[in-house]
């Protein structure tokens, strides 16, 4: 990632977690943050490479992105007498990465943060780019900071313990990036089965990260272009909050209303082949009532990302009723 003064390496490979000490600077005090849904051996691999470390394991789930967790992490770091020269390593999915990054941003006004994502979704999206946050009440990512990691280690071997539904959710985020920004990657996904994608996952992760890296380098603080990473997320968040669909599944559905019909057909073809949902059967009008809580809401509407052709996008402010109509046309 080439951000002036804050460049960092994103290393993708297999068996990398045993080499964490070569990728992260762990010859100091290290707080290793993980959750109880992540196999303990992943955090232990980082511990083995560290000079003086502690593993803090929090409960798995979105509720962990709270002030209570933040206070616990900061208190633990203080009780280890960690200084501004020490570091935090997040080992887990998006919740742990967002929370760990925010704790690192806050402790002593900012310490080094390393990210070792263990889910496909966090590998291809949230682990790079520096967005960190906790939730405030029910509102997601309301309290946070931009705090770029010092390095990101992506060990594709960690996917061995991830269930297939979660893998499909990660693939949904890859489709999201390909649809707006990389026609070749989209075509590759179109020709692939779920098994093919997993067989080629390192290359596919790299292609997705190349897209995100370029976007973040151009617009770190989401003044414009970075909004394309929210493609599918506005309607997706409404679906996620109103159903039992996972985040990636909801984003997959949320992309459909934002595309021209020809793109929609191609997306549906991929979803069918790899096993992502193609329909939202519940009351879409009811789900869309949540749209005004979206962080992308601005005066006069919502920043919407449309995909008129594969490999292209349009970002425009849309009035909420207009967006609801698109959702209704697709799912009613
Ligand atoms: N996950 C969207 C972004 O990093 O901007």
Boltz pocket constraint, residues with backbone or C-beta under 6 A from the ligand:
constraints:
  - pocket:
      binder: B
      contacts: [[A, 125], [A, 126], [A, 128], [A, 129], [A, 131], [A, 226], [A, 229], [A, 230]]
      max_distance: 6.0
